[in-house]
Amino acid sequence: MAPEAVTAMLQCLTGDGAFANPASLQHHFGERAHALIEDARADMAKSLGCKSSELIFTSGATESNNLAIKGIALRYQHKGRHIITSATEHKSILDCCKYLEGIGFQITYLRPDQQGQLSLDCILAALTEQTILVSLMQVNNETGVIQDIDRIAHALKDKDLFFHVDAAQSAGKLNINLANTPIDLLSLSGHKFYGPKGIGGLFVRNRKQTQLTPLLHGGGQEYGLRPGTLPTHQIIGMATAFRIADESMQEDYQHCQRLADILTAQLKQLDGVHFNGAPAHKLANIINVSFDQVGADALMIALRDEIAMASGSACNSGAIEASHVLRAMGIEGDRLYGAVRISFGRYNTEAEIKQAGQRMVEEVARLRQLTLE
Ligand SMILES: *Cc1c(COP(=O)(O)O)cnc(C)c1O
């Protein structure tokens, strides 16, 4: 986490801080917590280009995605029961869609090209009279590939449907201006931009026009869309991290680009290295790479105490299953089963990346030698 976010959180936990229930407006202590939360909401809304009243807090992007997808589906099913998404989405989207299929919705899972990119034509071709929702991620969490959300949003603007964007990987890393981009719903996750885990947000453009059936029922917090006591410390931590990410976006970007260049150059010393995902259309902080003749599991086990690598997405690790993202891109064989994902960020150093690259090169060479023997 950003150290500034940790400090801000600590000030919401103890008796001399904003510890009270932010819904308890009958006393000063609750009012103080309430004011902090509303300032945090206003700050985040301002940098996203939306109104404070359009940003609600959730437990993370998984919940935001659930609320957006199921919330729209259940509320608008009388208008149609068709949803369009892509086969490379996060499981929190795909599993919602699978659930909805089970209760009679029809889902189109678009496939990207080999580089991980969706064409606008294939999105438009999938639309039917029954389509009520299109849900696409801005940046893929396994490959870093960026979709042209702005262009897609404008192409869908005049259609009678909702457009949801999972921005968990892009918020704080790419500029998002909701004032100029006709997106109806957008999901955020605090821990993806150096905030705490267990907090996120959902942008809902104009609640009168974008109505959601809530997942939870309870107190009236967050307009009844997400009842439950607001976690002051989590919200303040996320908003502080978001402000810093916004301020240092350019610098973070350049830093990650530099680290990516170093790592890429090192790995290219090896033969049979394949970088997955369109190099010209991706964020630098995620590198997805396959090595001929080396399985992802063998490489990850060999380096498990030194490098935090993943195959597939972190949420799936444990289950030995090839990446659904790479599979949907049409990647097969060694290149699919050998793919590992490395991500890094603001607080990684060049020395760390060089060491990681060096160790990967050594281990890949060693593992290849073993298969020869
Ligand atoms: C991490 C992630 C999520 C889930 O976010 P949580 O806050 O961890 O629930 C959803 N979508 C994408 C693209 C992600 O990277």
The ligand as a Gaussian input file, in Angstrom:
#p B3LYP/6-31G(d) Opt

LIG

0 1
 C       -8.672000      -7.729000      -9.223000
 C       -9.712000      -7.659000     -10.273000
 C      -11.063000      -7.817000      -9.965000
 C      -11.538000      -8.159000      -8.574000
 O      -11.287000      -7.121000      -7.677000
 P      -11.346000      -7.364000      -6.108000
 O      -11.377000      -5.985000      -5.554000
 O      -10.107000      -8.114000      -5.768000
 O      -12.580000      -8.125000      -5.821000
 C      -11.976000      -7.704000     -10.992000
 N      -11.591000      -7.440000     -12.248000
 C      -10.295000      -7.284000     -12.581000
 C       -9.938000      -6.964000     -13.992000
 C       -9.321000      -7.381000     -11.606000
 O       -8.035000      -7.234000     -11.942000

